[in-house]
Amino acid sequence: MTAWLLPFLVPFIVMNAILGIVTYVTLLERKFAARMQSRIGPYRVGPHGLLQPIADAIKLMMKEDVVPTAADRPIYNLAPIVFVLPCMFIFATIPFAPGLGVADLNIGILFFLAVSAMEIVGLFMAGWGSNNKYAMLSAMRAVNQVISYDLPFIFSALTPVLLAGSLKLSDIAAAQAGLWFIFYPVIGQLAFIAFIVSTVASENRAPFDILEAESELVAGFRVEYSGMKFALIQLGEYAHVIGASFLGALLFLGAWAGPGPEWLGPVWFLITAMLIFLLVTWVRWSFVRIRVDQILALSWKALLPSTLLLLIATAIVVVWRGVPGV
């Protein structure tokens, strides 16, 4: 009986742990942003506002589900599910410690990159199914922006793959036991900067938040959603940001290879992932929105060629130095 339940038990535990992390990461961002702006932030619900995410979840579950009369109902109703599922599946291949994870695939990094890019399907379905000009315009912007920054995101993520000589995420983490890849001379720092910029852009966060620019599109592709459907979209967005943060910590910050005993590895991994999340949050709350033409120019004219050259330079360095596993 135990052997039969184990394949279902591990994903169930990981999924609920991620849901808990995502729920309280929203509170972390609100508190962090409040401190940056000399505000208090959520404070009234529970001690120091610690129950605010639970109150928000209950409020969203109690709200009425309003469907626009002119909406394409099948696509409109299916879009939040199509949007949130890839954002949860990306955690399937992330090892949180040696032997601790759902599935440590030999092509784990490729699985992560491929599945994470699928969120754009649900995003476009939400814009199209709403039959709203603001939602549709937001969806079209998403096609431009997310696809544009997926390529630099992939190239910057493949730099640690070349340095480790493996597509397996646990091997990449193990290869940083002596030196985190962020400290690899020149290459590591440039790849990490490109990874952070691409992450901010692909997650539609300021200064790249043209998909949901409040002054233009109200709430972007989610403008017609309410209740639990809105909650699913928000859950998917935050889960995707957290997944990218975990990936960044694994690729550049040594994952669980931190100080202290081995059993502290998952805790250290969580701390480094949250540091990357706070870095992305700091960028979001520090810079003003830039124009769509500037966003696309930054990707196609600067970030894409530079990350491609960086990947080629990494390959040359790996061959020259003869890194094990290559």
C-alpha positions as a printed NumPy array, in Angstrom:
array([[  0.   ,   0.   ,   0.   ],
       [  2.817,   2.4  ,   0.894],
       [  4.648,   1.716,  -2.374],
       [  1.434,   2.463,  -4.266],
       [  0.835,   5.752,  -2.44 ],
       [  4.418,   7.057,  -2.596],
       [  4.312,   8.306,  -6.236],
       [  1.248,  10.399,  -5.313],
       [  2.34 ,  11.421,  -1.821],
       [  5.569,  13.202,  -2.806],
       [  3.954,  15.433,  -5.499],
       [  1.088,  16.164,  -3.093],
       [  3.48 ,  17.306,  -0.366],
       [  5.567,  19.4  ,  -2.783],
       [  2.48 ,  21.032,  -4.32 ],
       [  1.031,  22.001,  -0.932],
       [  4.413,  23.278,   0.261],
       [  4.682,  25.448,  -2.858],
       [  1.115,  26.715,  -2.349],
       [  2.027,  27.706,   1.2  ],
       [  5.209,  29.438,   0.069],
       [  3.423,  31.293,  -2.745],
       [  0.637,  32.39 ,  -0.382],
       [  3.02 ,  33.972,   2.094],
       [  5.385,  35.326,  -0.537],
       [  2.6  ,  37.761,  -1.423],
       [  2.753,  39.034,   2.162],
       [  6.562,  39.202,   1.989],
       [  6.399,  41.358,  -1.138],
       [  3.788,  43.695,   0.356],
       [  5.81 ,  44.115,   3.557],
       [  9.046,  44.585,   1.607],
       [  7.475,  47.179,  -0.705],
       [  5.943,  48.976,   2.268],
       [  9.308,  49.287,   3.992],
       [ 10.863,  50.631,   0.802],
       [  8.15 ,  53.311,   0.675],
       [  8.157,  54.073,   4.436],
       [  4.738,  52.473,   4.954],
       [  3.537,  49.843,   7.433],
       [  1.944,  47.437,   4.985],
       [ -0.582,  44.727,   5.977],
       [ -0.735,  44.835,   9.762],
       [ -4.265,  44.366,  11.111],
       [ -5.195,  40.744,  10.279],
       [ -3.412,  38.565,  12.793],
       [ -0.187,  39.408,  14.631],
       [  1.756,  41.844,  12.421],
       [ -0.579,  40.962,   9.547],
       [  0.522,  37.316,   9.331],
       [ -3.018,  36.112,   8.587],
       [ -3.566,  38.59 ,   5.741],
       [ -2.924,  36.029,   2.916],
       [ -5.487,  33.663,   4.466],
       [ -8.026,  36.494,   4.708],
       [ -7.355,  37.385,   1.056],
       [ -7.876,  33.762,  -0.018],
       [-11.193,  33.521,   1.877],
       [-12.332,  36.822,   0.388],
       [-11.578,  35.663,  -3.16 ],
       [-13.389,  32.346,  -2.612],
       [-16.501,  34.21 ,  -1.43 ],
       [-16.605,  36.652,  -4.346],
       [-19.127,  36.158,  -7.124],
       [-17.86 ,  34.586, -10.345],
       [-18.905,  37.058, -13.038],
       [-18.685,  35.953, -16.672],
       [-19.061,  38.632, -19.381],
       [-22.03 ,  38.086, -21.671],
       [-19.95 ,  38.376, -24.85 ],
       [-17.091,  36.196, -23.588],
       [-16.082,  32.954, -25.288],
       [-17.174,  30.861, -22.292],
       [-15.17 ,  27.63 , -22.859],
       [-11.907,  29.506, -23.456],
       [-12.671,  32.082, -20.758],
       [-13.317,  29.419, -18.105],
       [-10.422,  27.175, -19.118],
       [ -7.777,  29.916, -19.34 ],
       [ -6.978,  30.223, -15.588],
       [ -6.39 ,  26.463, -15.344],
       [ -4.22 ,  26.403, -18.477],
       [ -2.306,  29.353, -17.049],
       [ -1.681,  27.947, -13.559],
       [ -0.806,  24.323, -14.434],
       [  2.552,  25.01 , -16.195],
       [  3.477,  27.363, -13.353],
       [  3.031,  24.473, -10.899],
       [  4.582,  21.762, -13.104],
       [  7.939,  23.568, -13.212],
       [  8.528,  22.521,  -9.586],
       [  8.385,  18.837, -10.576],
       [ 12.047,  18.751, -11.621],
       [ 13.532,  21.054,  -8.978],
       [ 15.57 ,  19.092,  -6.394],
       [ 15.319,  20.831,  -3.013],
       [ 18.161,  18.703,  -1.601],
       [ 20.042,  15.579,  -2.755],
       [ 17.318,  13.008,  -3.358],
       [ 14.53 ,  15.38 ,  -2.249],
       [ 12.219,  16.228,  -5.124],
       [  9.492,  14.849,  -7.356],
       [ 11.593,  13.849, -10.39 ],
       [ 15.252,  14.729, -10.963],
       [ 15.266,  14.294, -14.74 ],
       [ 18.398,  13.991, -16.869],
       [ 16.985,  16.875, -18.937],
       [ 15.59 ,  18.765, -15.944],
       [ 16.64 ,  22.223, -17.114],
       [ 15.101,  21.679, -20.561],
       [ 11.849,  20.472, -18.969],
       [ 11.751,  23.567, -16.767],
       [ 12.391,  25.963, -19.648],
       [  9.892,  24.256, -21.964],
       [  7.056,  24.006, -19.443],
       [  7.565,  27.513, -18.044],
       [  7.105,  28.966, -21.527],
       [  3.659,  27.326, -21.772],
       [  2.094,  29.931, -19.459],
       [  1.75 ,  32.224, -22.444],
       [ -0.939,  29.892, -23.855],
       [ -3.201,  30.43 , -20.851],
       [ -2.388,  34.123, -20.846],
       [ -3.433,  34.516, -24.475],
       [ -6.571,  32.41 , -23.881],
       [ -7.562,  34.76 , -21.044],
       [ -7.17 ,  37.813, -23.268],
       [ -8.976,  36.275, -26.226],
       [-11.759,  34.592, -24.251],
       [-12.643,  37.775, -22.347],
       [-13.695,  39.507, -25.59 ],
       [-12.429,  42.768, -24.13 ],
       [-10.241,  45.152, -26.1  ],
       [ -8.031,  45.921, -23.096],
       [ -7.552,  42.223, -22.312],
       [ -6.858,  41.43 , -25.961],
       [ -4.307,  44.236, -26.274],
       [ -2.587,  42.942, -23.137],
       [ -2.484,  39.427, -24.582],
       [ -0.923,  40.684, -27.813],
       [  1.687,  42.573, -25.817],
       [  2.399,  39.33 , -23.961],
       [  3.133,  37.509, -27.193],
       [  5.687,  40.193, -28.049],
       [  7.322,  40.495, -24.672],
       [  7.348,  36.985, -23.222],
       [  8.58 ,  35.337, -26.419],
       [ 11.211,  38.059, -26.877],
       [ 12.689,  37.5  , -23.417],
       [ 12.385,  33.713, -23.38 ],
       [ 15.444,  33.419, -25.632],
       [ 17.809,  35.483, -23.428],
       [ 16.356,  33.652, -20.411],
       [ 17.244,  30.298, -21.977],
       [ 20.725,  31.387, -23.091],
       [ 21.596,  32.769, -19.654],
       [ 20.277,  29.602, -17.981],
       [ 22.349,  27.403, -20.316],
       [ 25.599,  29.081, -19.22 ],
       [ 25.709,  27.135, -15.9  ],
       [ 24.735,  24.03 , -17.88 ],
       [ 27.938,  24.336, -19.918],
       [ 30.007,  25.015, -16.803],
       [ 28.579,  21.941, -15.051],
       [ 28.557,  19.735, -18.134],
       [ 25.058,  18.39 , -17.41 ],
       [ 21.384,  19.161, -18.009],
       [ 20.469,  17.515, -14.707],
       [ 19.669,  20.118, -12.056],
       [ 21.141,  18.114,  -9.182],
       [ 24.425,  17.795, -11.117],
       [ 24.496,  21.56 , -11.681],
       [ 24.015,  22.134,  -7.955],
       [ 26.698,  19.573,  -7.079],
       [ 29.158,  21.189,  -9.507],
       [ 29.052,  24.365,  -7.362],
       [ 30.293,  22.674,  -4.185],
       [ 33.631,  24.479,  -4.456],
       [ 32.617,  27.642,  -6.311],
       [ 29.171,  29.095,  -6.932],
       [ 28.721,  29.911, -10.588],
       [ 27.838,  33.513,  -9.764],
       [ 31.477,  33.886,  -8.638],
       [ 32.877,  32.305, -11.812],
       [ 35.114,  35.057, -13.236],
       [ 33.217,  37.462, -15.515],
       [ 31.034,  34.77 , -17.099],
       [ 29.12 ,  34.047, -13.917],
       [ 28.324,  37.671, -13.132],
       [ 27.238,  38.519, -16.678],
       [ 25.051,  35.424, -16.934],
       [ 23.413,  36.178, -13.574],
       [ 22.637,  39.781, -14.551],
       [ 21.138,  38.607, -17.852],
       [ 19.131,  35.966, -15.967],
       [ 17.681,  38.539, -13.55 ],
       [ 16.77 ,  41.01 , -16.314],
       [ 15.162,  38.248, -18.384],
       [ 13.29 ,  36.966, -15.335],
       [ 11.875,  40.416, -14.524],
       [ 10.783,  40.869, -18.143],
       [  9.353,  37.378, -18.675],
       [  7.402,  37.678, -15.406],
       [  5.842,  40.954, -16.61 ],
       [  7.098,  42.923, -13.637],
       [  7.972,  46.599, -13.57 ],
       [  9.667,  48.205, -15.398],
       [  8.453,  45.646, -17.974],
       [  4.8  ,  45.45 , -16.859],
       [  3.195,  46.704, -20.067],
       [  0.848,  43.693, -20.014],
       [ -1.07 ,  45.119, -17.066],
       [ -0.197,  48.801, -17.186],
       [ -2.874,  50.24 , -14.873],
       [ -2.895,  53.641, -16.566],
       [ -3.602,  52.058, -19.962],
       [ -5.131,  48.59 , -19.605],
       [ -6.658,  48.664, -16.084],
       [ -5.684,  45.075, -15.173],
       [ -4.548,  43.747, -18.532],
       [ -5.5  ,  40.253, -19.636],
       [ -7.183,  39.494, -16.275],
       [ -9.47 ,  42.55 , -16.312],
       [-12.676,  40.497, -16.706],
       [-11.82 ,  37.857, -14.097],
       [-13.083,  37.755, -10.523],
       [-13.261,  35.391,  -7.569],
       [-11.347,  32.125,  -7.731],
       [-10.481,  32.517, -11.41 ],
       [ -8.664,  35.752, -10.595],
       [ -7.031,  33.966,  -7.632],
       [ -5.787,  31.157,  -9.913],
       [ -4.19 ,  33.66 , -12.279],
       [ -2.492,  35.444,  -9.383],
       [ -1.377,  32.095,  -7.968],
       [  0.127,  31.128, -11.318],
       [  2.011,  34.421, -11.653],
       [  3.558,  34.214,  -8.2  ],
       [  4.299,  30.497,  -8.563],
       [  6.163,  31.236, -11.792],
       [  8.21 ,  33.976, -10.123],
       [  9.056,  31.655,  -7.209],
       [  9.982,  28.873,  -9.649],
       [ 12.323,  31.211, -11.524],
       [ 13.829,  32.27 ,  -8.172],
       [ 14.48 ,  28.649,  -7.211],
       [ 16.019,  28.034, -10.625],
       [ 18.282,  31.086, -10.262],
       [ 19.405,  29.933,  -6.806],
       [ 20.117,  26.476,  -8.185],
       [ 21.993,  27.678, -11.269],
       [ 24.068,  30.459,  -9.698],
       [ 23.939,  30.355,  -5.877],
       [ 24.836,  26.735,  -5.202],
       [ 21.292,  25.604,  -4.279],
       [ 21.657,  23.675,  -1.002],
       [ 25.463,  24.004,  -0.873],
       [ 25.54 ,  26.452,   2.012],
       [ 27.296,  26.635,   5.373],
       [ 26.283,  24.379,   8.261],
       [ 25.214,  20.725,   8.437],
       [ 23.797,  18.921,   5.427],
       [ 20.235,  18.845,   6.8  ],
       [ 20.154,  22.654,   6.54 ],
       [ 20.512,  22.391,   2.745],
       [ 16.796,  22.868,   1.919],
       [ 16.629,  25.841,   4.303],
       [ 19.655,  27.446,   2.651],
       [ 18.117,  26.785,  -0.781],
       [ 14.893,  28.505,   0.308],
       [ 16.804,  31.495,   1.691],
       [ 18.826,  32.029,  -1.51 ],
       [ 15.68 ,  31.659,  -3.64 ],
       [ 13.918,  34.28 ,  -1.495],
       [ 16.916,  36.604,  -1.901],
       [ 16.512,  36.398,  -5.685],
       [ 12.768,  36.992,  -5.295],
       [ 13.463,  40.087,  -3.174],
       [ 15.956,  41.299,  -5.776],
       [ 13.253,  41.012,  -8.455],
       [ 10.821,  42.752,  -6.087],
       [ 13.307,  45.559,  -5.436],
       [ 13.595,  46.144,  -9.186],
       [  9.804,  46.149,  -9.489],
       [  9.312,  48.82 ,  -6.847],
       [ 12.3  ,  50.971,  -7.807],
       [ 11.999,  51.717, -11.533],
       [  9.312,  53.299, -13.685],
       [  7.679,  51.568, -16.626],
       [  9.418,  51.835, -19.997],
       [  7.782,  51.895, -23.425],
       [  7.023,  48.768, -25.403],
       [  9.469,  49.692, -28.168],
       [ 12.23 ,  50.152, -25.566],
       [ 11.398,  46.775, -24.015],
       [ 11.629,  44.966, -27.345],
       [ 14.768,  46.869, -28.375],
       [ 16.48 ,  45.882, -25.123],
       [ 15.738,  42.229, -25.822],
       [ 16.453,  41.898, -29.539],
       [ 19.237,  44.472, -29.899],
       [ 21.104,  44.073, -26.599],
       [ 20.181,  41.126, -24.401],
       [ 19.745,  38.439, -27.064],
       [ 23.071,  38.985, -28.91 ],
       [ 24.99 ,  39.5  , -25.652],
       [ 23.664,  36.295, -24.05 ],
       [ 24.378,  34.37 , -27.258],
       [ 27.949,  35.681, -27.298],
       [ 28.23 ,  34.855, -23.596],
       [ 27.105,  31.29 , -24.27 ],
       [ 29.703,  30.927, -27.05 ],
       [ 32.397,  32.405, -24.8  ],
       [ 31.443,  29.955, -22.037],
       [ 31.746,  27.043, -24.445],
       [ 35.202,  28.25 , -25.504],
       [ 36.318,  28.579, -21.855],
       [ 34.947,  25.128, -20.996],
       [ 36.772,  23.487, -23.902],
       [ 39.964,  25.425, -23.155],
       [ 40.004,  24.569, -19.458],
       [ 38.691,  21.035, -19.926],
       [ 35.901,  21.153, -17.344],
       [ 34.969,  17.625, -16.186],
       [ 31.836,  16.193, -17.725],
       [ 32.162,  17.994, -21.043]])
